[in-house]
Amino acid sequence: MTFSDITSRITNLITKELNYSDEKKEIIAYAIETVLLSVFGTILLVIFGYLVDALEPAMIAALFGVLLRRVSGGAHFNTPLKCLLIGAVIYTAIGVLAKIIVANDLLNATFQMLILLVSLILVALLAPVDSDAKPIHSSTLKISLKVSSMIFIGLSFLMITFTHYKLLNVSAILGLFYQSITLLPIFNRKGGVTL
């Protein structure tokens, strides 16, 4: 049974006696699927992060990466489950890497700012990246998403500048950097990334 099947069953259960139009049912189905996928993705990340003792940095990296992704777009896998599973694995790996970097003091403030600058340049040049499933037709929306992406990186820069918690800073930077890399054309072939 797929997520779509589960979503359809839940939607039918909820709307059975409400006499909703097909359009309202579709909106409810989309909301349910989004919530289920978010919960499932978070559970996967918590399990993976906990198993490798990198829960905190993995969650921080995912938070910053996911928030940037909301406005920048990025690479898409051909199924939501692949996206969730691979995202959980990558953010867990980023969490482990962040712990190693902080434990060995491998990333000084200058290099952190350089990574953020690269992320900002990638976002400025490439965001927003849409998909065949969710194309962005409005030029006003594209500009708004690009500016929002750049502002988010700017706000992250300010937070990192004034926060002295190294694990938070490194995890956030790596999460932003990973998300900005997903904007590159190599990861955005027609039809999404296939695995």
C-alpha positions in Angstrom: 0.0 0.0 0.0 1.4 3.4 -1.0 1.2 6.7 0.8 -1.3 7.8 -1.8 -3.5 4.8 -0.9 -3.3 5.5 2.8 -4.0 9.2 2.2 -7.0 8.4 0.0 -8.5 6.1 2.6 -8.0 8.7 5.4 -9.5 11.4 3.2 -12.5 9.3 2.4 -13.0 8.5 6.0 -12.9 12.1 7.0 -15.0 13.5 4.2 -17.5 10.6 3.9 -20.4 12.4 5.5 -19.3 16.0 4.9 -20.4 16.0 1.2 -17.2 17.9 0.1 -16.5 18.7 -3.5 -13.7 16.8 -5.3 -11.5 20.0 -5.0 -11.9 20.2 -1.2 -11.2 16.4 -1.0 -8.0 16.9 -3.0 -6.9 19.8 -0.7 -7.5 17.6 2.4 -5.7 14.6 0.8 -2.7 16.8 0.0 -2.6 18.1 3.6 -2.9 14.6 5.0 -0.1 13.3 2.8 2.1 16.2 3.7 1.6 15.7 7.4 2.1 11.9 7.1 5.3 12.3 5.1 6.7 14.9 7.5 6.0 12.8 10.5 7.5 9.7 8.9 10.6 11.6 7.7 11.1 13.0 11.2 10.7 9.6 12.8 13.3 8.2 10.4 15.7 11.0 11.1 15.3 10.6 14.9 15.9 6.9 14.7 18.9 7.2 12.4 20.4 10.1 14.4 19.9 8.3 17.7 21.5 5.1 16.4 24.7 6.9 15.5 24.6 9.3 18.5 24.2 12.4 16.3 20.5 13.2 16.9 21.0 16.9 17.8 23.2 17.9 14.9 21.2 15.9 12.5 18.0 17.6 13.6 19.6 21.0 13.4 21.0 20.4 9.9 17.6 19.1 8.8 15.8 22.0 10.2 17.9 24.6 8.4 18.0 22.5 5.2 14.3 21.9 5.1 13.4 25.6 5.9 15.7 26.7 3.1 14.2 24.1 0.8 10.7 25.5 1.4 11.7 28.6 -0.5 14.5 27.5 -2.7 13.2 24.1 -4.1 15.8 21.6 -5.1 16.4 18.1 -6.3 13.5 15.7 -6.3 13.4 11.9 -6.1 10.9 10.1 -8.1 8.9 8.9 -5.0 8.3 10.7 -1.7 9.5 7.6 0.3 12.9 7.7 -1.5 13.2 11.4 -0.7 12.4 10.8 3.0 14.8 7.8 3.3 17.7 9.4 1.5 17.1 12.8 3.2 17.2 11.0 6.7 20.4 9.2 5.8 22.1 12.4 4.4 21.0 14.6 7.3 22.2 11.9 9.7 25.6 11.8 7.9 25.7 15.6 8.2 25.1 15.3 11.9 27.9 12.8 12.3 30.2 15.1 10.2 29.3 18.1 12.3 30.2 16.3 15.5 33.6 15.3 14.0 34.3 18.8 12.8 33.4 20.3 16.2 35.3 17.7 18.2 38.4 18.3 16.1 37.9 22.0 15.7 38.2 21.7 11.9 36.1 24.6 10.8 37.1 28.1 11.8 34.8 31.1 11.6 36.3 32.3 8.3 35.7 28.9 6.6 32.2 28.8 8.0 31.4 32.2 6.5 33.0 31.1 3.2 30.6 28.1 3.1 27.7 30.4 3.8 28.8 32.7 1.0 29.0 29.8 -1.4 25.4 28.8 -0.3 24.2 32.4 -0.8 25.8 32.5 -4.3 24.2 29.2 -5.3 20.8 30.4 -4.0 21.2 33.8 -5.8 22.0 32.1 -9.1 19.8 29.0 -9.0 16.8 29.4 -6.7 14.0 28.7 -6.9 14.3 25.2 -8.5 10.9 23.8 -9.4 9.9 20.4 -10.6 7.6 18.9 -13.3 5.1 18.1 -10.6 5.2 21.6 -9.1 6.2 24.1 -11.8 6.5 27.8 -10.9 5.0 29.9 -13.7 4.7 33.2 -12.0 7.8 35.4 -12.4 6.7 37.4 -9.3 6.6 34.2 -7.2 10.1 33.2 -8.6 11.6 36.5 -7.5 9.8 36.3 -4.1 11.2 32.8 -3.5 14.7 33.8 -4.6 14.7 36.8 -2.2 13.2 34.7 0.6 16.0 32.1 0.1 18.6 34.8 0.2 17.1 36.4 3.3 16.9 33.1 5.1 20.7 32.5 4.5 21.3 36.1 5.7 19.3 35.5 8.9 21.2 32.3 9.4 24.4 34.2 9.0 23.4 36.6 11.7 22.3 33.8 14.0 25.6 32.0 13.5 27.6 35.2 14.0 26.0 35.9 17.4 25.7 32.2 18.6 28.7 30.6 20.2 27.4 27.1 20.3 29.7 25.5 17.8 27.6 22.3 17.2 24.6 24.4 16.3 26.6 26.7 14.0 28.4 23.9 12.1 25.2 21.8 11.8 23.2 24.7 10.5 25.9 25.7 8.0 26.2 22.1 6.7 22.4 21.8 6.4 22.2 25.0 4.4 25.2 24.0 2.2 23.7 20.6 1.4 20.4 22.2 0.5 22.0 24.8 -1.7 24.0 22.0 -3.5 20.7 20.3 -4.4 19.9 23.4 -6.6 22.6 22.5 -9.0 21.4 21.4 -12.5 23.1 18.0 -12.2 20.6 17.1 -9.4 17.6 18.4 -11.2 17.2 16.4 -14.4 13.8 16.2 -15.9 11.6 13.8 -14.0 13.7 14.0 -10.8 16.6 12.1 -9.4 16.1 8.3 -9.9 17.5 5.6 -7.7 
